[in-house]
Amino acid sequence: MAEWEKAKLPYVLAENVTIDKYEERKDRFNVHGSWEWSAKLEKNGIILGDVTVYELTTQAHEVCIGAITKLMIKQCLPVDYTDADILNLGATRTRAKGFCKEPDSSFRPDKSAVDLPNGSDGLTAPWPNIVIEVASSESVSHAKDKARNYWLHNNRVHDVIIVKLYYDSETPVPSRMKAWHYCVSGTSVQQKLKPKNKFEFGTHDANGDLLNYGEGTCVIKIPLDCLYHDVNPSIQVPRSKNLAKCLERIFLAVELISV
């Protein structure tokens, strides 16, 4: 029933629906990462909420997600088929305190179940250690709010990487991108909610000037203790120098977009 020709994002797709109906519809139409449900009111003991669309799928959006996921998988190849394997959870749905959200991509090692009802499924499922969010039509403010107040809240997720795509004309190919990396390893709440590092990359900056990067300029390094946060105690984290260096260099922004 949506009138997409009139829609401006964020777009309230449906009001006063249960979280179960929301999930049933997402699965039915195979929509992932674009719709979000948030609780609004309780009626006769039933929680009702609104379904809001923040992102419309584009080729550049999907290519960016795929490029990051591919790079993550490539960097973690040395531990494939071992106890220290890093699992690719993709856009696995999560529930927490009146919200239902899906990341664009997510990863974690083998972790133990958490106490009910603090799991990523609203029950006991462990949360990802790394979440990737790519914003194309989604605003930077919403992506950051989601990172700070949902993914990083109560240390659910350890590291969040946000990439924002910018378009300087009507072409569907982004010419400029920005990245923010958040990590809960800070000693204060303020440190945890402030990006650990951030940078701009692409072909042109906001003024239209060419951007030139040397090899290895735009790299986000995630330490092993973050990558393997809360790993099952029986699993030995790979600490050899060469392997650790490979695993920690998991995000090379310069290589992200090629469409």
N, C-alpha and C positions, 0 to 999 in steps of 0.2 A: 504493500500500500504506500510505500515511500514515494514522494514526488521529487526524484533526484534532480530534475531540471530546475527546481526552485531551491534546492538544499544548499545551505552554507554550513561548513564544518566549524565547530562540532554540531552534529545533527541528531536531535532526539528522535530515534526510530520508533520507540514504543514506550508507553508509560504504564506504570502500575502492573507489572508482570512479575511472576515468581522467578527465582533463580533457576528452578528446574525447567520452566518453560523457556527461559532464555537459553539454557544449555541445549535443550532439545532442538530449538530453532537453529542455533549455530551449527550443530552437528548435521541437521537436515540439509542446510544450504551450504555446508562445508566452508563456513566463514571463520577465519582464525586471525586473531591479532588486531582486527579492525573495530569490532564491537566491544563495549564494556558495559557491565551491569553494576549499578550502585543502589543500595537499599535507600528507600525514601520514607516509607511508613509501614506501620503494622496494622492489619485489619483482621479482626476475628482470629488473632493468634497467628496470622500468616504474614510474612515479610514480603512487601511489594517494592519494586524498584523500577528505575528507568534504564532503558537500553540506549546508549549514545554511541554514535559513529564518530571517531576521531581521525580515522585514516582511510583513504580509498586506495586500493591496491593499484600500483603502477609497475611498469616494467623496471624502471630504475630502482624502485623500492625493493622489489623481489630480487633483482640482481645484486643489490648491495647486501641484503641478508644472506643470499647464497654465497657471496664472495667471502664474507666474514666467517660463515659456517665452514666453508671449504678450508680456509686458512687455519681455523681452530683445529679441525680434524687433522690437517696436515701436520701441524706442530705437535699433536698428541700421538702421532703414529708410533713413536718408539715404545709407548706403554700399552698399545693395543693387545688384547688377549692376555693381559696380565691382571693381577689383583688391583693394580693401580690404574686401570683403564679409566678414561674420562668419558662419561656417557653423554651422548648428544640427545637432549630431551626435546629439542625443537620448540614448538609453540604449545607445550603442555599447559592445559588450563589450570589455574590456581584460584582458590577461594580464601578469603580472610576478612573477618569482621565487617560484613556488609558490602563487600566488593568481590567481583569476579573478573579477573584479568588474565590475558595470555601474553607472554613475551614474544618478540619476533623470533628469538632463538635463545636457548639456555643450555647449560652444561653443569655437570657435577660428577664427582667420583661416587663410589659405593658408600652410602651413608646409612646410619641406623634410623629407624622410625623415631619420630618425636612424640612428645606427650599430647594426647587428645585434649582440646581440638586445635592444636597449634600447627598442624601439618599444612602443606601446600594445597591439599585437597579439602581442607576444612576438617580433616581427621588426623592421621598420623604420618602421611607421606613426607619425606624430607624435602626441603626447599633446594632449588638449584644454588650452586655457588657463584655462577656467572650468568648474567642476563644481558642480552643484546637488544636494544631498541633502536629502530631506524625510523626517523620521522621524515615523511615527504610532505603530505598535506597537513599532517599533525603539527601543532605549534610546539615550539621549543619549551614554552612555559608549561604546557601539559605534560610533555615528556619528562621534564625535570621534576615536576610535582609528583608524577607517578613513581619516579626513581626514589625520591626522598621520602615520600609519605606512604608508599606501598612496598616496593621491593626492598628498600633498606630499613624499613620500619621494624624495630625489635630485632634487627640483625637477621631478618629472614633470608636475604641474599647477601653474599659477601662483596661482590663486585658488580657494578652496572656500567655498561658502556652505551652511550647515546651518540648516534650519528644523525645530523640534520642535513638534508639535501636542499640545496638552493638552486632555483632556476632563474636565469637572467632574461629569458625571453619565452616565447611560446613553445620552444622546442622541448620535447620530453626528456632530454639528456641534461642532467645537472652539471653545472660548470663549477660549482663551489660547494664545499661541505665543511662542517665543523664537527668535532668530536669532543666528548666530555667523558672522563673516567672517574667514577665514584668508588670508594672502598671504605668499609666499616672498620678498618684497622686503626683509625684515628683514636686518640685518647679522650676526646671530648665530642659532644653531640655536634658542635659547630664544625669540627674537623671532618666528621663523618658525612655531613650534609654539604660540604664544600668539595668541588671536584679536585681529585688528587692531581690531575693534569688535564689540559685541554689544548687543542690546536685547530688551526684551519688548514684545509688542503683542497686540492682540485686543480683546475686549469687557470681560473681567474679569482682575484679577491673581490671584496664588496665594491671596490671602486673600478673594477674592470681591468685592473693591471694583472699581467701574467704572474703566476706563482711558480717559482722554481725551487725544487727540493733536491738536496743531496741524498744519496743512499742512506737509509737508516734514520732519517730525520724525524719522521712521524711514527714513532713506535711506542706502544703502551706495553709495559712489562708488568705481569702479574706474578708476584712471588709464589713459590711452591706452597708456602703456608696459607696463602689465600686460595689458590687453586684446589688444595686438598683440605680446606677447612672442614673440621668435624668429620673427617674420613673415619671409617670403621677402624677401631684400634688394632685389629688384626692385620691391617694392610700396611705394608712398608712403603713409605713415600720415597720415590727414587731420588737419591741425593748425589749421585755421581755428577761431577762437574759438567761434563759435556751434555748429559741428559737434562740436567736442571736448566742449563742455558737454553736448550732447545724448547723446553716446555714453557719457560717464562716469556719467551719472545712470541707471544701468540697473536699479536694484533699489529699488522703493518698497514697503516691507513693509505699509504700511497698506492697500494695495489687493489683498492676496493672496487672502483668503478671502471667498467669498460663496456659500454653499451652503444 
